[in-house]
Amino acid sequence: MREPDRRLLWGRAAGRCSICNTPLSQGATEAGDLDTPIADEAHIVGAKPGSARFRTLSDLERDGYENRILLCPSDHRLIDRQPEAWPEERLRQVKGEHEAKMRRRTDDADATEPFPVFRPEPFEMPPLYSGKAIADVIGGAGLHQFEYDDPKNADQRDATRAFITAASDWMDVWDVIGTDGRFDVDENMNDLNTDLHAVGLVAFGAQTSVKVDFWGSESRMQLAAIWIRRIDLIAEEERSGAEPPPPSGDGVAE
């Protein structure tokens, strides 16, 4: 399964079983064990002759997002042992309904019950020169604030968009990708960081703790803050002695 399809599957299902809605990761233990995904990226149309709901598909169709459904191991066994009760059409309907429900929950929360993040105390945002440094900023954070200078051309715009999109996507699935997946994050973000440098941009960032008001109950969460800056603007500020403008975030959780 291609990594973009995997991220899409996990993100749209919100890391929960599409049938029973069970969360599909087990948190780290006091003994030092890592967070562990307990999900199956099940095929809707079976992968090979003799498997449940098998019909001929191309390799790309068979292993792509459209032919996968995120399930707990118990429900995966159920649909494969009872294929007559769980035909292809029913599974596609269940998947669509579950993803729509997860999307509505997020939309409703954003629209009617926002929770403000108290503006953090000033903190240093050093340049991020490697994929590992970027992964250390986004890894495990529950909130993000991604800022960028106005791009001066299409290349800068495209590189900025690709970087921010990937960083946001990796944040969404961080808790379930495991150790091997985190090496993928390092490699992917390193490539995108190289693309930034090639068009005259550099990313600065850090992870910090912020206070969050959850409808009257105060808590703390980790915020991943990244600011993509134009190298020519940084040089201008250094020549003039001007202070760089602060990021324009409004202090609302994202």
Secondary structure, DSSP 8 states (H G I E B T S, - for coil): --HHHHHHHHHHHTTB-TTT--B-EE---TT----EE--EEEESS-SSTTSTT-----HHHHHSGGGEEEE-HHHHHHHHH-TTTS-HHHHHHHHHHHHHHHHHHHHHHHHH---BB---------B--SHHHHHHHHTT-SEEEEEE---SSHHHHHHHHHHHHHHHHHHHHGGGSHHHHHHHHHHHHHHHHHHHHHTTEEEEEEEEEEEEEETTEEEEEEEEEEEEEEHHHHHHHHHHT---------SB--
